[in-house]
Structure formats: structure tokens, C-alpha cells
Amino acid sequence: MHQRRNLGRMFLLITVLLFGFASAQKVVQLSYCSVAENNLRMDCKYALPAESPEPFCKYTQGERILDTTDPDEEQQPSYKSRAKTRIFPGNICRLLFKNLSKGKSNFTCNIRQGDSATATKTSMVEKKLLLPCSAWSVLLQSCSSLLLTLMTLSTLL
């Protein structure tokens, strides 16, 4: 009897935890490309529970806020003319960043909905390896497994 009660409690706890994780927002993908010689475009694709209010999106480098859609947070003054963040249909948060410095830089996309936990994803961008924005570069970054499958199928046939 005592074991059955413990199993029931454990099942209830696991159900609550799984439901909590299933209903939270998450960052699905972070892709980037160059829109001009020194300008970066970064798209942060996120998933939300059904019928959720629009989340807030923020891009950071370490502790510095490049830009945010949250009116309660303040953008770092040195980035006001260099960075712009907007939310687009299809659950995409886009950063346009001017004058990307040489070398490698880490960019973090933060998605927060109301008082819930923040979902984050970080990507390292190396300027010399940055591809220009085009349908092909987006396909390479976002559908690499699909592309690999198609290429493999074409060699088998």
C-alpha cells in the first residue's frame, strides 16, 4: 500500500514536470548571414505554447544588451546606432547588427514570455566565414540534415 502511494506521487510529480517543460518557450534554431560587408543578420526561431502572448526577445553579448523588444530593459548606449531587434511572423526574432568586428563574436538570443523562465541559445560568429544572406545560405544553415538526405538519395539513385 505504501509503495503504491509513493508510485502515485512519483507519477504525479513526473506528469507536472513534463507538462511544465512542454508548455515553456524554447529557442529552436539560431541562424546568421551577412547583409552587407560588415553587417550581420541573425534569426532566432523559437517555439511557444499555443495561444501564447507575444514574447520579449533580447540579443546579448555577455552581459551587454545589444537590443531588446522589452520596453523595461535598456539597450547598451554604444549599440543604439548599431543593433536593431524585431519580432517577425513565424516566431522569428531578428537582429540586424552593423559594423561586425573582425574575428569571432558570441551572440545570445534570449526569449522570455511574461514571468516564465528565459530560453536562450548562443552562437559564435566568425566574420571571415560569414555567408551572404540568400535562400541558399539559409537552406544550408537551417536544413543541413534535409540537404544531406537529398544529396545521399541522389547518389543512391
C-alpha positions in Angstrom: 0.0 0.0 0.0 2.8 2.4 1.0 4.7 1.6 -2.3 1.6 2.2 -4.4 1.1 5.6 -2.8 4.7 6.6 -3.5 4.4 5.4 -7.1 1.3 7.6 -7.4 3.1 10.6 -6.1 6.1 10.0 -8.3 3.8 9.7 -11.4 2.0 12.9 -10.5 5.4 14.7 -10.0 6.7 13.5 -13.3 3.5 14.5 -15.1 3.6 18.0 -13.7 7.3 18.4 -14.6 6.8 17.1 -18.2 3.8 19.4 -18.6 5.8 22.3 -17.4 8.6 21.7 -19.9 6.2 21.0 -22.7 4.4 24.3 -22.2 7.5 26.5 -21.9 9.0 28.5 -24.7 12.2 27.3 -26.3 14.7 28.5 -28.9 14.7 26.1 -31.8 17.3 27.5 -34.1 19.8 30.3 -34.4 21.0 31.2 -38.0 23.0 34.0 -39.3 24.4 35.6 -42.5 25.8 38.9 -43.8 23.5 41.5 -45.4 26.4 43.8 -46.3 30.2 43.6 -46.0 30.2 44.3 -42.2 26.6 43.8 -41.3 25.2 40.7 -39.6 21.6 39.4 -39.7 20.8 36.8 -37.1 17.4 35.0 -36.9 16.3 33.3 -33.7 13.5 30.8 -34.3 11.5 29.9 -31.2 8.6 27.8 -30.3 5.7 28.8 -28.0 2.8 27.0 -26.4 -0.5 27.5 -28.3 -2.4 30.8 -27.8 0.6 32.5 -26.0 1.1 36.2 -25.8 4.0 37.6 -27.9 7.3 37.1 -26.0 10.1 39.5 -25.5 13.3 39.0 -27.4 16.8 40.2 -26.4 20.2 39.8 -28.0 23.2 39.9 -25.8 27.0 39.6 -25.9 28.0 38.5 -22.4 26.2 41.0 -20.0 25.8 43.7 -22.7 22.4 44.1 -24.2 22.7 44.7 -27.9 18.9 45.3 -28.3 15.6 44.1 -26.9 11.9 44.3 -27.6 11.2 44.6 -23.9 10.5 48.2 -23.0 11.5 47.6 -19.4 15.1 46.8 -20.4 17.6 49.3 -21.7 19.8 48.8 -24.7 23.6 49.5 -24.2 24.1 53.1 -25.4 27.1 52.1 -27.6 24.8 49.8 -29.6 21.9 52.2 -30.2 23.0 53.0 -33.8 24.5 49.5 -34.5 21.8 47.0 -33.4 18.1 46.6 -34.0 15.9 43.7 -32.9 12.4 42.9 -34.2 9.9 40.1 -34.0 8.6 38.7 -37.3 5.6 36.4 -38.0 6.5 32.7 -37.8 8.1 33.1 -34.3 11.3 34.7 -35.5 13.3 37.3 -33.7 15.8 39.1 -36.0 18.9 41.1 -35.1 20.4 43.4 -37.6 23.9 44.3 -36.3 26.1 46.9 -38.1 29.9 47.0 -38.2 30.7 43.5 -37.1 34.2 43.4 -35.8 36.9 41.1 -37.2 37.4 37.7 -35.6 34.9 35.7 -33.6 31.9 37.0 -31.6 29.3 35.3 -29.4 25.7 36.3 -29.8 23.0 35.1 -27.5 19.3 35.1 -28.3 17.0 35.3 -25.2 13.3 34.6 -25.4 11.1 35.4 -22.4 7.4 35.2 -22.0 5.8 37.0 -19.1 7.3 35.8 -15.8 8.4 32.4 -17.1 12.0 31.3 -17.4 14.1 32.7 -20.3 15.0 30.4 -23.2 18.5 31.1 -24.6 20.7 30.0 -27.4 24.3 31.2 -28.2 26.1 31.1 -31.4 29.7 32.0 -32.3 30.0 34.1 -35.5 33.3 34.3 -37.3 33.3 37.2 -39.7 35.5 35.7 -42.4 33.3 32.6 -42.6 30.0 34.6 -42.8 28.0 33.7 -45.9 25.9 36.4 -47.6 22.1 36.2 -46.9 20.4 34.3 -49.7 18.0 31.4 -49.9 20.9 29.0 -50.4 22.8 30.1 -47.2 19.6 30.0 -45.2 19.0 26.5 -46.5 22.5 25.4 -45.7 22.2 26.6 -42.1 18.6 25.6 -41.3 18.1 22.4 -43.3 21.5 20.7 -43.2 20.1 17.3 -42.4 17.4 17.6 -45.1 20.1 18.7 -47.6 22.3 15.8 -46.6 19.5 13.3 -47.1 18.6 14.7 -50.5 22.3 14.6 -51.6 22.6 11.0 -50.3 19.4 9.9 -52.2 20.6 11.4 -55.4 23.8 9.4 -55.3 21.9 6.2 -54.5 19.6 6.6 -57.4 
